[in-house]
């Protein structure tokens, strides 16, 4: 059985031994979380380009933190077919990405 998709609008906490290790569905970046990008964390509603696996462009819809690293939920404009197949039951085609996955928007 596959793990349920994480909804960018639903807050969820994952704990290990009573310690929070992941938070999903955040409406703003988490203060103190590490950002792996070389530019500032994009704002909600901002257009970004995901270079990892050629995901392309999309709109930032929310935030998450995994093991101390800040990530963003991106609603993809034109996701790859393989990704659509994997997320067929997801009404919002959002991917979870980190700063290192972002490229220059004008390169799109």
N, CA, C and O of each residue as an XYZ file, in Angstrom:
432
protein
N       0.852     -1.189      0.000
C       0.000      0.000      0.000
C       0.892      1.245      0.000
O       1.844      1.334      0.776
N       0.581      2.189     -0.863
C       1.407      3.387     -0.954
C       1.041      4.380      0.144
O      -0.066      4.374      0.682
N       2.015      5.230      0.452
C       1.816      6.264      1.462
C       0.892      7.343      0.908
O       1.015      7.707     -0.262
N      -0.043      7.871      1.728
C      -0.946      8.914      1.222
C      -0.176     10.182      0.867
O       0.836     10.493      1.495
N      -0.652     10.910     -0.137
C      -0.027     12.163     -0.562
C      -0.206     13.214      0.513
O      -1.231     13.241      1.195
N       0.768     14.065      0.665
C       0.693     15.151      1.631
C       0.028     16.348      0.961
O       0.432     16.781     -0.118
N      -0.988     16.868      1.619
C      -1.758     17.988      1.102
C      -1.130     19.293      1.570
O      -0.880     19.471      2.762
N      -0.874     20.205      0.635
C      -0.244     21.475      1.000
C      -1.129     22.342      1.877
O      -0.638     23.295      2.480
N      -2.413     22.045      1.967
C      -3.334     22.830      2.790
C      -3.639     22.164      4.133
O      -4.377     22.726      4.942
N      -3.090     20.990      4.377
C      -3.369     20.260      5.610
C      -2.106     20.178      6.452
O      -1.096     19.623      6.019
N      -2.167     20.737      7.663
C      -1.006     20.708      8.545
C      -0.809     19.298      9.088
O      -1.762     18.646      9.518
N       0.427     18.840      9.064
C       0.752     17.502      9.540
C       2.145     17.530     10.181
O       3.063     18.168      9.667
N       2.285     16.834     11.301
C       3.561     16.741     11.998
C       3.974     15.279     12.063
O       3.150     14.406     12.334
N       5.247     15.017     11.814
C       5.805     13.676     11.939
C       6.842     13.731     13.058
O       7.767     14.543     13.028
N       6.668     12.846     14.051
C       7.589     12.814     15.181
C       8.326     11.487     15.229
O       7.818     10.451     14.801
N       9.535     11.549     15.761
C      10.314     10.347     16.020
C      10.844     10.466     17.443
O      11.550     11.418     17.776
N      10.504      9.510     18.261
C      10.893      9.536     19.675
C      10.455     10.828     20.350
O      11.176     11.376     21.184
N       9.262     11.315     19.985
C       8.699     12.509     20.600
C       9.241     13.823     20.063
O       8.838     14.888     20.530
N      10.142     13.771     19.097
C      10.746     14.977     18.535
C      10.200     15.203     17.126
O      10.147     14.277     16.317
N       9.793     16.443     16.841
C       9.297     16.771     15.500
C      10.454     16.686     14.502
O      11.467     17.368     14.656
N      10.292     15.840     13.478
C      11.307     15.733     12.428
C      10.813     16.300     11.099
O      11.621     16.692     10.257
N       9.490     16.347     10.904
C       8.934     16.893      9.664
C       7.638     17.635      9.968
O       6.867     17.236     10.841
N       7.413     18.716      9.237
C       6.156     19.461      9.300
C       5.712     19.744      7.873
O       6.503     20.187      7.042
N       4.461     19.488      7.604
C       3.901     19.704      6.267
C       2.699     20.642      6.369
O       2.087     20.762      7.431
N       2.369     21.299      5.271
C       1.203     22.175      5.224
C       1.405     23.504      5.904
O       0.451     24.088      6.416
N       2.631     23.994      5.920
C       2.915     25.293      6.531
C       2.516     26.418      5.580
O       2.639     26.285      4.362
N       2.040     27.519      6.140
C       1.642     28.658      5.311
C       2.763     29.677      5.148
O       2.643     30.620      4.365
N       3.848     29.487      5.885
C       5.013     30.372      5.787
C       6.262     29.550      6.074
O       6.181     28.494      6.702
N       7.417     30.030      5.617
C       8.650     29.309      5.936
C       8.845     29.226      7.451
O       8.436     30.125      8.184
N       9.465     28.156      7.909
C       9.721     27.943      9.332
C      11.039     28.621      9.704
O      12.084     28.332      9.122
N      10.975     29.517     10.671
C      12.164     30.220     11.134
C      13.172     29.199     11.660
O      12.822     28.308     12.434
N      14.415     29.338     11.233
C      15.475     28.451     11.691
C      15.716     27.238     10.813
O      16.721     26.547     10.978
N      14.798     26.963      9.871
C      15.004     25.830      8.959
C      16.071     26.214      7.931
O      16.162     27.375      7.534
N      16.867     25.252      7.506
C      17.933     25.489      6.526
C      17.331     25.528      5.121
O      16.473     24.713      4.782
N      17.782     26.469      4.321
C      17.329     26.607      2.934
C      18.497     26.270      2.023
O      19.561     26.876      2.143
N      18.326     25.323      1.123
C      19.424     24.851      0.282
C      19.602     25.649     -1.009
O      20.503     25.354     -1.795
N      18.780     26.628     -1.232
C      18.878     27.437     -2.444
C      19.877     28.561     -2.307
O      20.260     28.930     -1.197
N      20.304     29.113     -3.446
C      21.237     30.240     -3.421
C      20.520     31.582     -3.556
O      21.160     32.633     -3.583
N      19.205     31.541     -3.641
C      18.369     32.745     -3.645
C      17.406     32.656     -2.470
O      17.241     31.577     -1.901
N      16.766     33.757     -2.091
C      15.818     33.712     -0.972
C      14.669     32.728     -1.215
O      14.353     32.394     -2.357
N      14.066     32.281     -0.143
C      12.911     31.381     -0.226
C      11.790     32.108     -0.973
O      11.440     33.230     -0.606
N      11.220     31.490     -2.017
C      10.133     32.164     -2.747
C       8.874     32.308     -1.892
O       8.609     31.504     -0.997
N       8.121     33.339     -2.191
C       6.866     33.613     -1.476
C       5.727     32.803     -2.075
O       5.797     32.373     -3.227
N       4.676     32.596     -1.287
C       3.479     31.930     -1.798
C       2.940     32.742     -2.966
O       2.869     33.970     -2.906
N       2.560     32.041     -4.027
C       2.051     32.702     -5.221
C       3.129     33.064     -6.230
O       2.820     33.464     -7.352
N       4.388     32.928     -5.842
C       5.495     33.256     -6.746
C       5.723     32.115     -7.741
O       5.598     30.938     -7.403
N       6.054     32.490     -8.960
C       6.354     31.510    -10.007
C       7.818     31.096     -9.885
O       8.705     31.933     -9.720
N       8.052     29.779     -9.971
C       9.410     29.223     -9.892
C       9.602     28.203    -10.998
O       8.641     27.759    -11.626
N      10.868     27.833    -11.231
C      11.186     26.770    -12.183
C      11.946     25.681    -11.445
O      12.929     25.950    -10.755
N      11.479     24.447    -11.599
C      12.096     23.293    -10.968
C      12.967     22.602    -12.017
O      12.462     22.128    -13.035
N      14.275     22.547    -11.765
C      15.188     21.919    -12.716
C      15.279     20.405    -12.495
O      15.556     19.664    -13.439
N      15.053     19.942    -11.276
C      15.140     18.518    -10.984
C      14.135     17.735    -11.835
O      12.949     18.062    -11.861
N      14.612     16.712    -12.521
C      13.766     15.836    -13.350
C      12.911     16.592    -14.361
O      11.877     16.090    -14.800
N      13.340     17.798    -14.731
C      12.648     18.608    -15.740
C      11.171     18.843    -15.418
O      10.315     18.754    -16.297
N      10.883     19.144    -14.150
C       9.500     19.412    -13.754
C       8.958     20.695    -14.381
O       7.757     20.796    -14.629
N       9.802     21.650    -14.634
C       9.351     22.885    -15.271
C       8.879     23.927    -14.282
O       9.353     23.981    -13.147
N       7.938     24.758    -14.717
C       7.499     25.893    -13.912
C       6.252     25.564    -13.098
O       5.536     24.596    -13.355
N       6.033     26.418    -12.105
C       4.847     26.276    -11.263
C       4.766     27.418    -10.269
O       5.605     28.318    -10.252
N       3.734     27.357     -9.443
C       3.442     28.389     -8.448
C       3.630     27.815     -7.045
O       3.152     26.721     -6.745
N       4.334     28.567     -6.184
C       4.522     28.147     -4.795
C       3.176     28.245     -4.076
O       2.540     29.298     -4.067
N       2.752     27.126     -3.473
C       1.466     27.063     -2.771
C       1.602     26.917     -1.264
O       0.638     27.146     -0.533
N       2.786     26.538     -0.788
C       2.975     26.366      0.651
C       4.385     25.900      0.955
O       5.265     25.898      0.094
N       4.575     25.498      2.226
C       5.905     25.169      2.715
C       5.870     23.909      3.566
O       4.822     23.504      4.070
N       7.035     23.304      3.712
C       7.207     22.162      4.601
C       8.643     22.163      5.106
O       9.505     22.848      4.556
N       8.889     21.395      6.151
C      10.239     21.211      6.682
C      10.451     19.723      6.879
O       9.629     19.050      7.500
N      11.555     19.209      6.350
C      11.931     17.810      6.557
C      13.333     17.771      7.131
O      14.286     18.250      6.518
N      13.443     17.198      8.307
C      14.738     17.008      8.967
C      15.571     18.293      8.985
O      16.776     18.275      8.734
N      14.900     19.401      9.286
C      15.576     20.690      9.432
C      15.732     21.492      8.158
O      16.213     22.624      8.204
N      15.335     20.932      7.010
C      15.468     21.636      5.736
C      14.125     22.166      5.249
O      13.129     21.444      5.215
N      14.119     23.432      4.876
C      12.926     24.095      4.355
C      12.655     23.640      2.936
O      13.567     23.552      2.114
N      11.400     23.352      2.657
C      10.984     23.006      1.309
C       9.754     23.797      0.916
O       9.148     24.487      1.736
N       9.393     23.686     -0.358
C       8.215     24.392     -0.873
C       7.323     23.405     -1.629
O       7.800     22.472     -2.275
N       6.020     23.640     -1.526
C       5.032     22.937     -2.350
C       4.866     23.770     -3.615
O       4.648     24.979     -3.538
N       4.968     23.134     -4.771
C       4.812     23.855     -6.033
C       3.710     23.182     -6.855
O       3.781     21.991     -7.156
N       2.693     23.967     -7.211
C       1.659     23.493     -8.127
C       2.234     23.623     -9.534
O       2.450     24.732    -10.023
N       2.479     22.498    -10.171
C       3.182     22.454    -11.445
C       2.290     22.838    -12.618
O       1.131     22.428    -12.679
N       2.828     23.628    -13.553
C       2.082     24.062    -14.733
C       1.847     22.911    -15.711
O       0.736     22.727    -16.209
N       2.881     22.154    -15.977
C       2.806     21.090    -16.971
C       3.697     19.920    -16.518
O       4.770     19.695    -17.078
N       3.234     19.177    -15.493
C       4.075     18.119    -14.938
C       4.321     16.988    -15.938
O       3.509     16.751    -16.832
N       5.452     16.290    -15.776
C       5.741     15.151    -16.655
C       4.649     14.077    -16.548
O       4.006     13.931    -15.508
N       4.452     13.336    -17.633
C       3.412     12.298    -17.666
C       3.601     11.264    -16.572
O       2.626     10.823    -15.963
N       4.857     10.864    -16.309
C       5.107      9.865    -15.269
C       4.655     10.374    -13.909
O       4.180      9.598    -13.080
N       4.804     11.701    -13.672
C       4.399     12.277    -12.392
C       2.876     12.319    -12.277
O       2.321     12.057    -11.210
N       2.206     12.649    -13.374
C       0.739     12.649    -13.373
C       0.197     11.256    -13.068
O      -0.791     11.114    -12.347
N       0.835     10.244    -13.610
C       0.419      8.868    -13.358
C       0.579      8.524    -11.873
O      -0.290      7.880    -11.283
N       1.687      8.954    -11.277
C       1.938      8.677     -9.858
C       0.989      9.431     -8.944
O       0.705      8.974     -7.837
N       0.496     10.571     -9.386
C      -0.341     11.432     -8.536
C      -1.764     11.540     -9.055
O      -2.424     12.555     -8.835
N      -2.243     10.527     -9.731
C      -3.561     10.576    -10.379
C      -4.691     10.899     -9.409
O      -5.690     11.492     -9.816
N      -4.563     10.527     -8.145
C      -5.629     10.768     -7.173
C      -5.473     12.099     -6.438
O      -6.233     12.378     -5.510
N      -4.510     12.917     -6.833
C      -4.234     14.179     -6.165
C      -4.891     15.323     -6.925
O      -4.515     15.583     -8.068
N      -5.877     16.030     -6.320
C      -6.562     17.120     -7.026
C      -5.646     18.308     -7.329
O      -5.868     19.017     -8.310
N      -4.630     18.533     -6.511
C      -3.650     19.596     -6.758
C      -2.338     18.923     -7.109
O      -1.750     18.235     -6.274
N      -1.880     19.112     -8.321
C      -0.634     18.477     -8.744
C       0.529     19.299     -8.187
O       1.171     20.071     -8.899
N       0.776     19.106     -6.890
C       1.860     19.806     -6.213
C       3.004     18.850     -5.944
O       2.805     17.710     -5.524
N       4.191     19.336     -6.191
C       5.397     18.592     -5.852
C       6.078     19.242     -4.666
O       5.893     20.434     -4.418
N       6.861     18.475     -3.934
C       7.624     18.968     -2.804
C       9.076     19.104     -3.248
O       9.693     18.137     -3.695
N       9.612     20.312     -3.120
C      10.953     20.595     -3.620
C      11.747     21.399     -2.603
O      11.188     22.046     -1.718
N      13.071     21.342     -2.754
C      13.986     22.108     -1.919
C      14.655     23.180     -2.768
O      14.554     23.157     -3.994
N      15.327     24.106     -2.129
C      15.972     25.210     -2.827
C      16.938     24.774     -3.906
O      17.025     25.412     -4.955
N      17.662     23.701     -3.665
C      18.636     23.196     -4.636
C      17.967     22.758     -5.930
O      18.635     22.675     -6.960
N      16.671     22.476     -5.910
C      15.931     22.026     -7.081
C      15.492     23.171     -7.997
O      14.984     22.917     -9.089
N      15.676     24.413     -7.576
C      15.201     25.572     -8.328
C      16.245     26.098     -9.287
O      17.439     26.105     -8.986
N      15.780     26.543    -10.456
C      16.650     27.184    -11.435
C      16.176     28.597    -11.683
O      15.193     29.052    -11.098
N      16.878     29.277    -12.548
C      16.503     30.637    -12.936
C      15.219     30.576    -13.754
O      15.126     29.785    -14.692
N      14.247     31.382    -13.422
C      12.969     31.388    -14.120
C      13.130     31.784    -15.575
O      12.457     31.206    -16.428
N      13.983     32.734    -15.898
C      14.141     33.172    -17.283
C      14.788     32.123    -18.161
O      14.787     32.274    -19.383
N      15.346     31.055    -17.583
C      15.930     29.968    -18.376
C      14.875     29.002    -18.901
O      15.190     28.107    -19.685
N      13.635     29.173    -18.478
C      12.555     28.230    -18.849
C      12.235     28.293    -20.317
O      11.358     27.569    -20.788
